[in-house]
Amino acid sequence: MSKFSKKRGKASPAISTASLPDIIFMLLFFFMVVTVLRESELLVQVNTPQATELTKLEEKSLVNYIYIGRPTAKYVDIYGTSPRIQLADKFASEADIPLFIANFRQGVPENRRSSITSSLRVDGEVTMGIVQDVKTALRKAGQVKVNYSAKKRAGDL
């Protein structure tokens, strides 16, 4: 006689799916909060030049982007083919830069305002005249930390 008898025909209990909707909604909520959508649509063509000595910006929330390039095909009929400045989602002039910088500073805590960087994303075909005008407007607005965006040179991977 056997001391232990085998239990036959008894199936394992089914996995409870009662908490599955809760888990799905928690994941959905998490990804909705964490995902950062693109802040602005490019209205200008920007093909940044290549460089060898690159440094990655640490805090992207403290960076405001200024795009300089020729208008995309969608806007050529309205704005022509001369290089234009894009601040956020609209075309602008050098005179609009101080207000743009002031509005950006308003959204940053006061103790972090000295860490704000303006990143110039300039098309490689644009002349330096408009870039110099933008840099002068930034200096007048009190924004002295300026960065030029570039791509890593293909041979230096």
HELIX and SHEET records of a PDB file:
HELIX    1   1 LEU A   20  VAL A   34  1                                  15    
HELIX    2   2 LYS A   60  LEU A   62  5                                   3    
HELIX    3   3 VAL A   76  TYR A   79  1                                   4    
HELIX    4   4 GLU A   94  ASP A   96  5                                   3    
HELIX    5   5 ILE A   97  GLN A  106  1                                  10    
HELIX    6   6 GLU A  110  SER A  115  5                                   6    
HELIX    7   7 MET A  128  LYS A  140  1                                  13    
HELIX    8   8 ALA A  154  ASP A  156  5                                   3    
SHEET    1   A 4 VAL A  44  GLN A  45  0                                        
SHEET    2   A 4 VAL A  63  PRO A  71 -1                                        
SHEET    3   A 4 ARG A  84  LEU A  87 -1                                        
SHEET    4   A 4 LYS A  90  ALA A  92 -1                                        
SHEET    1   B 4 VAL A  44  GLN A  45  0                                        
SHEET    2   B 4 VAL A  63  PRO A  71 -1                                        
SHEET    3   B 4 THR A 117  VAL A 122  1                                        
SHEET    4   B 4 VAL A 146  TYR A 148  1                                        
SHEET    1   C 2 GLN A  50  ALA A  51  0                                        
SHEET    2   C 2 LYS A 151  LYS A 152  1                                        
END                                                                             
